[in-house]
Amino acid sequence: MRTRNFGLRTLVEPVTVDGCAAEIRGYDAQDAAHVAEQARRDADLERSLDRFEQLYAEILDGPRRPSFAPEQHAFAVARFLHENLPRRPVDPRWPFMAERQQLQDRIASIEVEVRQERIARGEAIELVAELRRQLATASQVHGQMQREMSQARAALSESSAALAGLKNSRMLRLGRFLRRLARRPVPY
């Protein structure tokens, strides 16, 4: 299993409840302890790092050092770049390029929306300022109308007092009396 990196290739039988129960019944603590000890010994980080350092030294200076001409290196680099670098935004070998283009398009559309919102907000601010000016004018007109209404009320009360005084005057009473004698209607 270790050579297969404990991956899916180690699962050769389908996973079922009965199969899992059989494997649990077949568990041996001594065998598991032996496997754990072997894994600790084989998968030790220090040993793995030592092997990597040894391999790296062999590649740089030892018998594993590759030998090729500078032209071969340049040709290999050019071929790699030609085969692997994207040539257009929708290159299927580089899916992030299409995603990047989509993100750039989305950013551009958001910037347009922001500009439109700023313009609309500016228009809204101007509209609010105009409404405030109109409200101030309406408040002034309202104050003027209140003053005129209080003056009209005062004039009305004066007129009512004068009318009441007229209704009680001797001449008016005499006029009413004469109208009644003449059998005419008395409007006041």
Secondary structure, 3 states (H helix, E strand, C coil): CCCCCCCHHHCCCCCCHHHHHHHHHCCCHHHHHHHHHHHHHHCCHHHHHHHHHHHHHHHHCCCCCCCCCHHHHHHHHHHHHHHHCCCCCCCCCCHHHHHHHHHHHHHHHHHHHHHHHHHHHHHHHHHHHHHHHHHHHHHHHHHHHHHHHHHHHHHHHHHHHHHHHHHCCHHHHHHHHHHHHCCCCCCC
